[in-house]
């Protein structure tokens, strides 16, 4: 059986029969790309929408949040690594897209969020949920690292209403070597989704390798390419996963980042996890 190409994210994995891509959850099964986590959310709960974080989309409402396992990045500082960096999941409790929507309605949520791990890798499941959600007037949200394929980036606006994209640094070498992604792809996808009319908010986790120069470059990108009305969440980092020896982001660093953002006239800047 020949290899198939996964077109969910920009790794464009060439997958042999019986094997999975980098994310660990999309496999080649007899020549068909199969999302092994379809119907098996590992995390499912009701959250305030501000926790995504989204501050300018359906404020003061609840969202039904769900995620699976797996990720297409390998961030050593991942704050949710128990889900993103494992391939083990329970298949005893299948939850259909229709059941997810019923849960959202039951808990009086106004939206469904695909979050916790990278939703790009379980998009076949998220898409089917989103289709059902739209039928009953629910909005759909993604919280993403922004490394989706160009094909998926163009498809997302059909089903998704709002997205929060992580810009983890402004260093292409760091993205490729440490995160196993691409800064250029993330930035281009953010611009595309903004142009296509999605509500876009940006999050930057202030990890130890960040500095004022990178913060300035991210601020420049947001102001010039996404618009000064684009909300920017700059969040405090805490030691986790493979970076337990580092320290929590100093409050002074966050305040400096806030000042840099304001110098670029970005209207809505929020400091998180403090």
Beta strands, then each sheet from edge to edge (+ up, - down):
strand 1: 4-5
strand 2: 14-15
strand 3: 26-29
strand 4: 32-35
strand 5: 43-48
strand 6: 62-67
strand 7: 111-114
strand 8: 139-144
strand 9: 162-166
strand 10: 199-206
strand 11: 232-236
strand 12: 269-272
sheet 1: 1+ 2-
sheet 2: 3+ 4-
sheet 3: 5+ 6- 7- 8- 9- 10- 11- 12-
end
